Each structure stands twice: as C-alpha cells, then as structure tokens.
Amino acid sequence: MASSGILRCFSKAGFRPIQALIKPNVPVRHLNLLEYQSKVLLDNHGVTVQRFRILDSHKGAVEASQELNAEEYVVKAQILAGGRGKGHFDNGFKGGVHLTKQCDEVEALVEKMVGHRLVTKQTPQEGILVNKVMVAESVDILRETYFCILMDREHNGPVLIASPDGGMDIEEVAAKTPDRLLTLPIDIYQGLTDDVAGQVADFLNFKGDLRTKCMQEVKNIWNMFLNVDATQIEINPLIETPQGHVVAVDAKIQFDDNAEFRQKDIFGLEDFSESDPREVDAASHNLTYIGMDGNIGCLVNGAGLAMATMDIIKLHGGSPANFLDLGGGVQEHQVEHALRILTSDKTVKAIFINIFGGIVNTATIASGLVKVYTNTKIEVPLVVRLQGTNVDEAKRILAESGCPIQTASDLDEGAKKAVAAIS
C-alpha cells in the first residue's frame, strides 16, 4: 500500500516535527535532541548504531578514537540543524562533518569545531556555537533504506513507513515513485507483529540472515517508540553493510510533550543553548514567546488572537516585536513575568495587550497589570484592550489604578493607539 507522501519540516533550530503528507497539520512538538542523544536512546533500546564518543574539547580526542579502534572515523559537529557537512565555521574552517583515518587528525578536526560557530542553510546568519563533537566509527554502506514510525491522526494511531530508497529526500521519493513507499497502520493493541516486521524487511529487500536482523531492528524501534512516548522515530538511512549488518546511521526523534511527566529523564536532555533565552524564560512560566524584528510587543491569549493582533498592527503601519501568549489559565504572577520579558527587550517601544476573556478572567489580567506598574518602572507606552469574562470589573480596576495605561474599546482602536504611541 503506497502513500502519497512523507513528513518533514525544518526551522532555524534544526529539525522540527515532520508534517504528514499522509495528513497535514501534525501538532508541533518542541523537544529536539542532538544526534548523539538520539543514538544513545536507540542503543539503550537495542537498535544497532555506530560506536561513538562525545567530546567537548580536542583534549582526549586521540584517546577516544583509539578506544573506538576503527579503520575510519567520522567527526560530526553537534547542533540542531541540518546541512552540517556543507556548512562553514566562523574561523574559516569548511564542513561540520569530516572523515579521517588518523587519530591525530581527529584531534585537529575537533579543535577546529568546538568553540566556533557553524553556519548552514538552517542556522541563523551568525551560525550556532558548537559545544560538542561526535567521533564515531565510519561504517561501510552497501545499501541505504528508509524506515519511520509516527503517530498519524488520519489513522488514529501509529503508522509505519518504509522505502528501499533511503539516504535521500523521502518527500521526493513519495512524489515521484509512490510505489517505492510502504505505509502500514499499526494496531496499537496488537502491536508490531512478526508478520508486519517481515513485510517491512521484504519491502526493503533484506534477504536471508539480513531479513531476520532487519525484523529485529524494526521490532526494537517499535518498542522504543512505545517506551519513550515518541510521536515519530525516523531512521534515514537504515543501512546494509558489506559485513552483513543492519545499522541505523541517522535518526530524528520527536516526543509527545504531554508525556513529559513520564519521560523526565528524556526531557531533561533538552539543550537550550541554541534557544532564544526569552523563549526559555517564558516557557518556565508556562508562557509562549516568539521573537520577531519589530518594535511593538504583543501580549495576547491564544495563537489565533496573536495572529490577528500582529496583522492589524502591520495594517496600521506598525511592526510587531513578538507575540507572547498567556494561554488559558493565566494567573497574576504570569502577567508580571510576561511584562518583565517584554520590557527587558530594548527594541520594544510600546506594548499592546489584547485579551479576549473566555476561560481567562480579564480582571485577573487588569490586577496583574496594576501590580506590575506599582512595583516596576515601565518606560514604554502600554495600550490595553480587554473583552469577555468580567470585563466591567477589569475596566474599573484599570480606571481607578491611576496608572498611565491607555485603553481601547476594540482591536482596531487598540492597534492604532499602539502604533501612534511610537510614531
């Protein structure tokens, strides 16, 4: 059974959750692991991967490569971005992925990578600082295949995707040769049976003993998928070696963020060094922050309202600096943290607070704003539009506070006032 497509999307932070060509609008999952972290998880669940070592300095590189005792080594900068092999460093060194057979050259390569910024097509212009480098045994590749398990809404559960054409853009395979793509929904209660694993191995053209090995790899990946609450495990490529091994060379893993309470060890691996510190700060208070390049801060509740707010600011000649989403169950202290994050950004010259209270009590928002003004010096104009639950009480709180807060009766008026405040 062939699929009409596959799933992947990229962001400045690297690989984000793939979006199904089977079914678009897969919910975004935010946890991203570095390559070596994914390989540790795979190895812990019995999936065959290359032997490797992780270095945060060139010191010990010779010893690490000698321990691996490989005929050839692959040295890979660890950042959350694709295109590393074709990237360049801020010191002029070319390529974030190199092959060598010499242990002393491993040391030289690591020294040129660690502590320098790697620029690729998926990084910001200034690149991303490399803090760790993976040194792994290079494996001979006789043949490359593709294997993936993901949660799919259309099938109301997990779906297995496989192709004998691995190591390449799987979307292109889906578009040009859909017959080269196997798509199998898996009964979550029945699980991945030997018959299904055998069907995958046959479709991927593994023969004899390799068929048995491929079946075991597929079952191990499935068990890992369940054990770590994954929403996706994509192995590209899953290779056959001349020595008769089946090896997962590269993996992209996404996790269900709703299962964080069960997967604390995994979520504790998250590397925030490449994240906007304002996003990390906001997330620590259950807020969502997305930075932009304008000068009007936007404090809202709900992504849809955020988009409308930014659009109308642009319509009236302004430029949004961000949107900061308070969410549904906001408390006063979260309002305080939100304003602190916004006002700490020196590019923000005015703040537009646009709240439509359904679950949110607008009086809670108003009380939080007044408390911030009482305890903190805010030097930028503040425009507030409140509608919905308990709005009369909210307006009374603002009116009697004595704080220099501009109010607006509707979205259009609020946006005009925010833009005018910095004109």
MIPA-147402 format. One record per residue (C-alpha): x, y, z. Coordinates in pm, 1 decimal. Each point is the difference from the previous one (the first is absolute). Example, Ala and Ser with C-alpha at 12.3 -4.5 7.8 and 13.67 -1.06 7.14 Angstrom:
BEGIN
+----------+----------+----------+
!       xx !       yy !       zz !
+----------+----------+----------+
!   1230.0 !   -450.0 !    780.0 !
!    137.0 !    344.0 !    -66.0 !
+----------+----------+----------+
This chain:
BEGIN
+----------+----------+----------+
!       xx !       yy !       zz !
+----------+----------+----------+
!      0.0 !      0.0 !      0.0 !
!    165.3 !    322.8 !   -111.7 !
!    -20.9 !    340.8 !    158.5 !
!    -21.8 !    324.2 !   -191.6 !
!    264.2 !    161.6 !    212.4 !
!    213.9 !     35.4 !    311.3 !
!     75.9 !    241.7 !    271.3 !
!    265.8 !    243.8 !     90.4 !
!     34.4 !    368.3 !     66.1 !
!    294.9 !    208.3 !    105.4 !
!     49.8 !    311.5 !    212.8 !
!    289.1 !    221.3 !     99.6 !
!     48.9 !   -230.6 !    297.1 !
!     42.4 !   -304.3 !   -219.1 !
!   -235.7 !   -289.7 !    -49.5 !
!   -348.9 !     63.9 !    123.3 !
!   -278.0 !   -259.0 !      5.4 !
!    -69.2 !   -133.7 !   -344.2 !
!   -332.5 !     99.5 !   -152.4 !
!   -188.4 !   -285.1 !   -154.8 !
!    -56.6 !     -9.0 !   -369.4 !
!   -224.1 !   -281.9 !    110.9 !
!   -187.0 !    252.9 !    211.6 !
!    112.1 !    361.7 !     46.2 !
!    -28.4 !    204.3 !    318.2 !
!    189.6 !   -233.0 !    230.2 !
!     23.8 !    182.6 !    335.1 !
!    336.9 !    157.8 !     68.8 !
!    222.4 !   -172.8 !    256.0 !
!    273.1 !    216.3 !    139.8 !
!    259.4 !   -237.6 !    146.9 !
!    299.8 !    -43.9 !   -228.2 !
!    293.3 !   -226.3 !     81.7 !
!    349.8 !     20.9 !   -138.3 !
!    107.9 !   -286.8 !   -224.1 !
!    211.7 !   -172.8 !    261.9 !
!   -285.0 !     15.7 !    253.6 !
!   -231.6 !   -172.6 !   -244.5 !
!    261.7 !   -268.8 !    -61.4 !
!     36.1 !    -61.4 !    371.9 !
!   -376.3 !    -58.6 !     23.3 !
!      6.7 !   -231.3 !   -299.8 !
!    291.4 !   -197.0 !    141.0 !
!   -172.4 !    -29.0 !    338.6 !
!   -298.6 !   -161.4 !   -175.3 !
!    201.7 !   -253.8 !   -195.8 !
!      9.0 !    183.8 !   -331.8 !
!    334.0 !    -45.3 !   -176.4 !
!    194.8 !    326.0 !    -39.8 !
!    361.7 !     95.6 !    -65.8 !
!    234.8 !     -2.9 !    296.0 !
!     85.0 !    357.0 !     96.9 !
!    147.9 !    237.2 !    257.0 !
!   -101.9 !    356.1 !     90.9 !
!    260.8 !    272.2 !     52.4 !
!    -34.0 !    358.1 !    124.8 !
!    369.5 !     73.5 !    -61.7 !
!    279.5 !   -123.0 !   -225.9 !
!    168.5 !   -131.6 !    311.5 !
!    -56.5 !   -372.5 !     18.9 !
!    -91.5 !    -26.4 !   -369.6 !
!    293.5 !   -229.1 !    -77.6 !
!    -82.2 !   -228.2 !    292.2 !
!   -368.6 !     -9.6 !    -92.8 !
!     71.8 !    -97.3 !   -359.3 !
!    252.2 !   -260.5 !    112.0 !
!   -266.7 !   -153.1 !    224.3 !
!   -231.7 !    -26.5 !   -299.6 !
!    283.5 !   -165.8 !   -195.2 !
!   -173.8 !     55.4 !   -332.7 !
!    147.0 !    -14.0 !   -347.6 !
!   -157.9 !    337.9 !    -71.9 !
!   -162.3 !    267.1 !    218.4 !
!   -280.3 !    245.1 !    -65.5 !
!     22.7 !    327.5 !    194.3 !
!   -331.4 !    187.6 !     25.8 !
!    -81.2 !    334.8 !    162.7 !
!   -305.3 !    -31.7 !    223.5 !
!   -257.6 !    273.7 !    -58.4 !
!   -374.6 !     -2.4 !    -62.2 !
!     22.7 !     74.3 !   -371.4 !
!     30.1 !   -189.5 !   -323.6 !
!    250.7 !     60.3 !   -276.5 !
!    296.6 !    -23.6 !    234.0 !
!    224.7 !   -167.2 !   -256.5 !
!    -34.1 !    293.8 !   -238.7 !
!     24.1 !    266.4 !    269.0 !
!    292.6 !    217.8 !    104.5 !
!    137.1 !    129.3 !    329.7 !
!     64.8 !    357.2 !    109.5 !
!    374.0 !    -80.6 !      4.2 !
!     -7.6 !    -80.6 !   -372.5 !
!      3.3 !   -377.9 !     41.7 !
!   -222.1 !   -176.5 !   -251.9 !
!   -245.1 !   -277.0 !     82.1 !
!   -155.8 !   -124.1 !    324.1 !
!     42.3 !   -366.0 !   -101.6 !
!    337.2 !   -155.3 !    -88.6 !
!    148.5 !   -344.4 !    -60.8 !
!    351.4 !    -97.9 !    101.2 !
!    206.7 !   -311.0 !     69.9 !
!    251.1 !    174.6 !    226.2 !
!    -49.9 !     41.2 !    375.3 !
!    211.2 !    317.2 !     13.1 !
!   -211.0 !    148.6 !   -279.2 !
!   -311.0 !    -72.0 !    209.4 !
!    150.4 !    225.4 !    267.5 !
!     71.7 !    276.6 !   -252.5 !
!   -352.4 !    -17.7 !   -140.7 !
!   -162.1 !     17.4 !    342.9 !
!    215.3 !    301.1 !     90.3 !
!   -120.7 !    185.2 !   -312.0 !
!   -365.3 !    -69.2 !     88.0 !
!    -48.7 !     32.2 !    376.7 !
!    -45.0 !    357.4 !    116.5 !
!    -70.7 !    131.8 !   -349.7 !
!   -327.0 !     90.0 !   -171.4 !
!   -121.3 !   -225.2 !   -280.5 !
!   -203.2 !    163.3 !   -277.5 !
!   -231.7 !   -210.0 !   -217.3 !
!   -311.2 !     63.9 !   -207.2 !
!   -209.5 !    -77.3 !    307.6 !
!    179.2 !    216.7 !    257.2 !
!    -24.6 !    373.6 !     68.5 !
!    239.7 !    212.1 !   -203.2 !
!    249.8 !     11.9 !    284.2 !
!     -6.8 !   -378.1 !     36.7 !
!    -30.3 !   -218.3 !    311.2 !
!    272.5 !    -54.9 !    257.5 !
!    131.1 !   -357.1 !      0.6 !
!     46.0 !   -129.7 !    354.0 !
!     28.1 !   -372.2 !    -74.7 !
!    139.9 !   -216.2 !   -278.2 !
!    -81.1 !   -364.3 !    -64.8 !
!    282.0 !   -230.3 !   -109.8 !
!   -139.3 !   -325.0 !   -137.2 !
!    120.8 !   -301.5 !   -189.9 !
!    -66.4 !     41.3 !   -368.8 !
!   -212.5 !   -282.2 !   -139.1 !
!     16.2 !   -135.0 !   -353.8 !
!   -332.6 !     45.0 !   -175.0 !
!   -103.1 !   -264.4 !   -248.3 !
!   -360.2 !    119.5 !    -20.9 !
!   -221.3 !    268.9 !    159.3 !
!   -366.5 !    -36.5 !     97.3 !
!   -255.8 !    212.8 !    183.9 !
!   -212.0 !    -92.0 !    302.2 !
!   -234.2 !    208.7 !    212.3 !
!   -271.4 !    -43.4 !    264.5 !
!   -223.8 !    295.3 !     82.3 !
!   -334.5 !     86.8 !    150.7 !
!   -251.3 !     92.6 !   -269.8 !
!   -339.2 !    158.0 !     61.5 !
!   -157.1 !   -136.3 !   -315.5 !
!     63.4 !   -355.0 !    120.0 !
!    -67.3 !     85.5 !    366.5 !
!    327.0 !   -158.3 !    104.5 !
!    350.1 !   -100.1 !   -102.7 !
!     97.2 !    -46.1 !   -362.9 !
!    307.4 !   -177.4 !   -134.9 !
!    168.7 !    139.0 !   -312.6 !
!    281.4 !   -171.7 !   -189.2 !
!    185.2 !     42.0 !   -327.5 !
!    295.5 !   -177.3 !   -162.6 !
!    112.4 !    347.3 !   -115.4 !
!    164.2 !    134.7 !    313.5 !
!    261.2 !    268.4 !     52.1 !
!   -187.3 !    248.9 !   -214.0 !
!   -293.3 !    241.4 !     10.5 !
!   -285.4 !   -235.0 !     86.1 !
!   -259.7 !    255.4 !   -114.4 !
!    152.6 !    -21.8 !   -346.6 !
!    -30.8 !   -377.9 !     10.2 !
!   -365.7 !     34.3 !     99.1 !
!    -71.7 !    248.5 !   -278.0 !
!    187.0 !   -169.6 !   -286.5 !
!    -17.0 !   -370.4 !     85.7 !
!   -286.0 !    -61.7 !    245.7 !
!     23.6 !   -374.2 !    -70.0 !
!    336.3 !     10.5 !    180.7 !
!   -172.5 !     99.0 !    323.9 !
!   -169.3 !   -241.3 !    239.8 !
!   -253.8 !    139.9 !    246.6 !
!   -145.1 !   -228.7 !    266.9 !
!   -225.6 !    109.5 !    287.1 !
!     76.2 !   -192.5 !    320.1 !
!   -266.3 !   -118.6 !    243.8 !
!    120.2 !    150.4 !    328.6 !
!   -142.1 !   -296.1 !    194.9 !
!    129.1 !   -273.1 !   -229.3 !
!    336.2 !    172.1 !    -44.0 !
!    262.2 !    -61.3 !   -265.4 !
!    -18.9 !   -371.2 !    -74.6 !
!    258.6 !   -227.6 !   -160.9 !
!   -212.8 !     -6.3 !   -314.4 !
!     11.1 !    379.3 !    -27.4 !
!    372.9 !     11.0 !     78.4 !
!     56.3 !   -262.7 !   -269.2 !
!   -206.3 !    198.3 !   -248.5 !
!    220.3 !    303.3 !     67.0 !
!    322.1 !   -199.3 !    -37.3 !
!   -123.3 !   -145.6 !   -328.8 !
!   -102.6 !    340.8 !   -134.0 !
!    344.7 !    137.1 !     92.6 !
!    162.0 !   -293.2 !   -186.6 !
!    185.5 !   -153.8 !    292.6 !
!     72.3 !   -366.5 !    -74.9 !
!     98.3 !   -306.1 !    202.2 !
!    159.4 !     77.7 !    336.6 !
!    -33.7 !    372.2 !    -72.7 !
!   -377.5 !    -43.1 !    -14.8 !
!      0.7 !   -136.8 !    354.3 !
!    228.0 !    282.9 !    116.1 !
!   -220.2 !    262.3 !   -164.0 !
!   -311.0 !   -147.4 !    163.2 !
!    167.5 !     24.1 !    341.1 !
!    107.0 !    360.5 !    -61.0 !
!   -355.8 !     91.4 !   -101.2 !
!   -143.1 !   -162.8 !    314.8 !
!    258.1 !    172.6 !    220.9 !
!    -85.3 !    337.1 !   -152.5 !
!   -368.7 !    -68.8 !     63.4 !
!     66.5 !    -87.6 !    364.3 !
!    198.8 !    320.5 !     37.7 !
!   -282.9 !    196.5 !   -163.4 !
!   -235.1 !   -124.4 !    272.6 !
!    242.3 !     23.8 !    291.4 !
!    106.0 !    362.1 !    -55.5 !
!   -343.5 !    136.6 !   -100.5 !
!    129.1 !     96.4 !   -343.2 !
!   -215.1 !    161.8 !   -265.9 !
!    261.4 !    -77.6 !   -264.8 !
!    315.6 !   -206.3 !    -45.6 !
!    147.3 !     51.9 !   -345.7 !
!    305.9 !   -205.5 !    -99.7 !
!    158.6 !    135.0 !   -316.5 !
!    199.8 !   -187.0 !   -101.4 !
!    -43.9 !   -348.7 !    137.9 !
!    292.9 !   -165.0 !   -174.6 !
!    131.9 !   -338.5 !   -105.3 !
!    376.5 !    -41.3 !     39.5 !
!    234.1 !   -227.2 !   -197.5 !
!     69.3 !   -179.6 !    327.2 !
!   -365.3 !   -105.4 !     24.8 !
!   -132.8 !    246.4 !    257.6 !
!   -313.2 !    217.0 !     10.8 !
!     87.4 !    336.1 !    156.5 !
!   -197.6 !    315.3 !     82.0 !
!    236.8 !    273.1 !   -118.5 !
!   -212.9 !    308.5 !     68.1 !
!   -321.4 !     57.9 !    194.5 !
!   -251.3 !    276.9 !     58.0 !
!   -213.3 !    -56.7 !    309.3 !
!   -296.9 !    202.2 !    121.3 !
!   -177.8 !    -41.0 !    330.9 !
!   -350.2 !     60.8 !    131.0 !
!     37.6 !    305.2 !    222.8 !
!   -309.1 !   -112.1 !    193.7 !
!    205.4 !   -296.6 !    124.2 !
!    271.2 !    215.7 !    155.0 !
!   -109.0 !   -106.3 !    348.9 !
!     81.4 !   -360.8 !    -96.7 !
!    318.3 !     78.4 !   -192.8 !
!    180.7 !    239.3 !    231.7 !
!    342.4 !   -147.6 !    -79.5 !
!    -48.9 !     50.4 !   -373.4 !
!   -141.3 !    351.5 !     28.3 !
!    284.2 !     80.6 !    236.8 !
!    238.3 !    -55.0 !   -294.0 !
!   -133.3 !    303.1 !   -187.0 !
!    276.8 !    238.1 !   -103.2 !
!   -107.5 !    363.1 !     39.0 !
!    329.4 !    147.4 !   -121.4 !
!   -144.4 !     58.1 !   -347.9 !
!   -332.6 !    139.3 !    123.6 !
!   -103.1 !    361.5 !     38.4 !
!     42.0 !     62.1 !    376.5 !
!   -330.0 !    189.8 !     -1.0 !
!   -176.0 !   -310.8 !   -130.2 !
!    161.5 !   -209.5 !    273.2 !
!    -89.6 !    258.7 !    265.3 !
!   -360.9 !     13.2 !   -118.5 !
!    -32.4 !   -378.6 !    -15.9 !
!    117.1 !    -28.8 !    362.1 !
!   -315.4 !    193.7 !     96.1 !
!   -230.6 !   -190.7 !   -237.8 !
!     -0.2 !    285.9 !   -249.7 !
!     73.9 !    -11.5 !   -371.9 !
!    234.4 !    259.5 !   -150.3 !
!     94.3 !     44.0 !   -365.6 !
!    247.4 !    278.3 !    -81.6 !
!    -19.6 !    214.6 !   -313.5 !
!    179.7 !    306.5 !   -132.2 !
!   -250.5 !    282.6 !     64.1 !
!    -46.0 !    242.4 !    290.4 !
!   -354.3 !    -58.5 !    134.9 !
!    -29.9 !   -273.4 !    260.5 !
!   -318.2 !   -208.5 !    -17.9 !
!   -148.1 !   -159.8 !    311.0 !
!   -295.3 !   -223.3 !    -88.7 !
!   -183.7 !   -316.4 !     95.9 !
!    -22.3 !   -249.1 !   -282.1 !
!    193.3 !    -53.7 !   -323.2 !
!   -289.6 !    107.0 !   -221.4 !
!    -38.3 !    329.2 !    183.7 !
!    377.5 !     45.2 !    -20.2 !
!     -7.0 !    -31.1 !   -379.1 !
!   -289.2 !    244.0 !    -27.9 !
!    175.8 !    244.9 !    232.5 !
!    321.2 !     -6.5 !   -200.4 !
!   -188.6 !     34.7 !   -327.0 !
!   -191.3 !    307.6 !    110.7 !
!    315.3 !    161.3 !    138.5 !
!    158.7 !    -45.1 !   -343.3 !
!   -317.4 !    132.1 !   -165.0 !
!     34.6 !    326.9 !    190.6 !
!    368.0 !     39.8 !    -83.6 !
!    157.0 !   -157.9 !    307.5 !
!    231.6 !   -297.4 !     39.9 !
!    -43.1 !   -272.8 !    266.5 !
!    303.9 !    -78.2 !    213.1 !
!   -141.6 !   -332.5 !    114.0 !
!   -304.0 !   -173.2 !    120.3 !
!    -22.6 !   -121.9 !    355.8 !
!   -289.6 !   -236.2 !     65.2 !
!   -133.7 !    -14.0 !    356.6 !
!   -208.7 !   -309.0 !    -71.1 !
!   -332.3 !    -88.9 !    159.2 !
!     57.6 !    -42.2 !    373.9 !
!    209.3 !    311.1 !     57.8 !
!     69.6 !    128.6 !    351.3 !
!    114.4 !    343.6 !    119.0 !
!    360.5 !   -109.0 !     44.5 !
!     12.3 !   -114.6 !   -362.4 !
!   -112.5 !    345.1 !   -113.3 !
!    287.6 !    144.5 !    202.3 !
!    252.5 !   -235.6 !   -158.6 !
!   -140.1 !     69.5 !   -346.7 !
!     42.0 !    375.6 !     36.9 !
!    347.9 !    -47.0 !    144.6 !
!    101.9 !   -201.0 !   -307.1 !
!   -146.4 !    257.5 !   -237.6 !
!    147.2 !    305.9 !    169.3 !
!    344.3 !   -159.9 !     26.5 !
!     18.2 !     10.3 !   -380.4 !
!    148.5 !    339.6 !    -87.5 !
!   -144.0 !    -14.3 !   -351.3 !
!   -354.0 !     11.6 !    142.8 !
!   -122.0 !    362.4 !     -6.7 !
!   -367.7 !    -67.6 !     80.6 !
!   -209.7 !   -291.9 !    123.2 !
!   -345.2 !    -95.8 !   -123.1 !
!   -191.4 !   -228.8 !    236.6 !
!   -292.8 !   -162.0 !   -180.8 !
!   -201.3 !   -245.2 !    212.2 !
!   -328.8 !   -167.9 !    -80.2 !
!   -112.5 !   -166.9 !    319.2 !
!   -177.7 !   -332.0 !    -28.6 !
!    171.2 !   -224.8 !    250.7 !
!    222.9 !    297.0 !     86.8 !
!   -139.1 !    240.9 !    259.6 !
!     81.7 !    347.2 !   -134.0 !
!     -5.9 !    138.1 !    354.3 !
!    298.0 !   -226.1 !     74.8 !
!    184.6 !    157.6 !   -293.3 !
!    -87.2 !    350.8 !    116.8 !
!    111.3 !    -72.0 !    358.2 !
!    327.3 !   -142.6 !   -126.7 !
!     64.8 !    309.0 !   -213.5 !
!    -67.2 !    236.4 !    289.1 !
!    226.1 !   -201.4 !    228.6 !
!    282.9 !     19.1 !   -252.2 !
!    -40.6 !    376.5 !    -34.3 !
!     -0.5 !     37.6 !    377.1 !
!    319.4 !   -199.3 !     51.4 !
!    191.3 !     57.6 !   -325.0 !
!     95.1 !    300.9 !   -205.6 !
!   -137.2 !    -46.8 !   -350.3 !
!    136.6 !    251.3 !   -245.3 !
!   -189.0 !    -97.1 !   -316.9 !
!   -363.0 !     85.0 !    -87.9 !
!   -251.0 !   -268.3 !     87.3 !
!   -324.6 !    -43.6 !   -194.3 !
!   -260.6 !   -243.2 !    133.2 !
!   -307.3 !   -146.5 !   -164.4 !
!   -202.6 !   -236.7 !    215.9 !
!   -319.2 !   -182.1 !    -92.9 !
!   -188.5 !   -295.0 !    143.6 !
!    -25.6 !   -151.9 !    344.3 !
!    -33.3 !    256.9 !    282.2 !
!     99.8 !    286.1 !   -229.9 !
!   -194.7 !    266.3 !    194.1 !
!    197.1 !    -79.4 !    315.0 !
!    321.7 !      0.2 !   -200.0 !
!    -73.5 !    345.9 !   -141.0 !
!    -81.1 !    127.2 !    348.5 !
!    333.5 !   -127.9 !    133.8 !
!    191.6 !    175.2 !   -277.0 !
!   -199.1 !    323.2 !     26.8 !
!     48.3 !     29.1 !    377.3 !
!    366.0 !   -100.6 !     -0.6 !
!    139.8 !    336.7 !    -97.9 !
!    246.2 !   -177.6 !   -231.1 !
!     75.9 !    162.5 !   -338.6 !
!   -153.4 !   -283.1 !   -197.0 !
!   -178.5 !     76.8 !   -326.2 !
!   -315.4 !   -202.3 !    -55.4 !
!   -180.6 !    -91.1 !   -321.4 !
!   -352.7 !   -118.4 !    -64.5 !
!     86.0 !   -228.7 !   -289.0 !
!    289.9 !   -158.1 !   -187.6 !
!     20.4 !    263.6 !   -270.3 !
!     12.3 !    289.6 !    245.3 !
!    259.8 !   -177.7 !    211.1 !
!    229.2 !    -62.8 !   -295.5 !
!    -28.2 !    362.0 !   -115.4 !
!     88.8 !    126.5 !    349.8 !
!    296.3 !   -237.2 !     27.0 !
!    139.9 !    113.0 !   -334.6 !
!    -65.4 !    366.5 !     77.2 !
!    177.6 !    -32.6 !    334.9 !
!    336.4 !    -46.1 !   -174.7 !
!    -56.1 !    209.5 !   -311.7 !
+----------+----------+----------+
